[in-house]
Amino acid sequence: MVVIWYTHREVPSREGGRQAMDGLPDRIRQSRKMRGLTQAELGAKAGMAAASVSHFETGQRAPSLESLVRLADALELTTDALLGRGFDEPAVLVDPVFLRASRANARTLDLVKRVTQALIEDGPEE
């Protein structure tokens, strides 16, 4: 059996280059802040210590697959979005309320659309 160990900056991507893990600490931090969570609160939601969240955000440690899944769930993101795969960078910064609304039934989704349109159209000009 051959075991290959990659550091967090050497994981190969599907495109043959290196996976964009360099941005993972920033995506974790930005997503946490967007949701108004402290490191302790995110840790509690993800079932890990605040120190672990801090290590992941500073890039001192790379999260295990299990930790990555827990973080994504706690942040209401897909692991692909958290890893920067398959989505543009701004997609990570989408507020979770819009993600939940996008999975709502047709009636609720229509109501959200109408309310949002009304707020945008009637809102103050910048």
Backbone hydrogen bonds, N-H to C=O, Kabsch-Sander energy under -0.5 kcal/mol:
donor,donor_aa,acceptor,acceptor_aa,energy
5,W,3,V,-0.5
6,Y,4,I,-0.5
10,E,7,T,-1.9
11,V,7,T,-0.5
13,S,17,G,-3.0
16,G,13,S,-1.5
19,Q,11,V,-4.5
21,M,19,Q,-2.5
23,G,20,A,-0.7
24,L,21,M,-1.6
27,R,23,G,-2.5
28,I,24,L,-2.6
29,R,25,P,-2.4
30,Q,26,D,-3.2
31,S,27,R,-2.2
32,R,28,I,-2.4
33,K,29,R,-2.7
34,M,30,Q,-2.5
35,R,31,S,-1.2
36,G,33,K,-1.6
37,L,32,R,-2.3
42,L,38,T,-2.6
43,G,39,Q,-2.5
44,A,40,A,-2.4
45,K,41,E,-2.4
46,A,42,L,-2.2
47,G,43,G,-0.9
47,G,44,A,-0.5
48,M,43,G,-3.2
52,S,49,A,-0.6
53,V,49,A,-1.5
54,S,50,A,-2.4
55,H,51,A,-2.5
56,F,52,S,-2.3
57,E,53,V,-2.5
58,T,54,S,-1.9
59,G,55,H,-0.8
60,Q,55,H,-1.3
61,R,55,H,-1.4
68,L,64,S,-2.7
69,V,65,L,-2.3
70,R,66,E,-2.2
71,L,67,S,-2.7
72,A,68,L,-2.6
73,D,69,V,-2.6
74,A,70,R,-2.6
75,L,71,L,-2.3
76,E,72,A,-0.5
76,E,73,D,-0.9
77,L,72,A,-3.0
82,L,78,T,-2.1
83,L,79,T,-2.3
84,G,80,D,-0.8
84,G,81,A,-0.7
85,R,80,D,-3.1
91,A,88,D,-1.6
92,V,88,D,-0.5
92,V,89,E,-1.6
93,L,90,P,-1.2
94,V,91,A,-1.3
98,F,95,D,-1.3
99,L,95,D,-1.2
100,R,96,P,-2.8
101,A,97,V,-2.2
102,S,98,F,-1.9
103,R,99,L,-0.6
103,R,100,R,-1.1
104,A,101,A,-1.6
109,L,105,N,-2.7
110,D,106,A,-2.4
111,L,107,R,-1.9
112,V,108,T,-2.6
113,K,109,L,-2.4
114,R,110,D,-2.4
115,V,111,L,-2.6
116,T,112,V,-2.6
117,Q,113,K,-2.8
118,A,114,R,-2.3
119,L,115,V,-2.4
120,I,116,T,-2.5
121,E,117,Q,-2.9
122,D,118,A,-2.4
123,G,119,L,-0.9
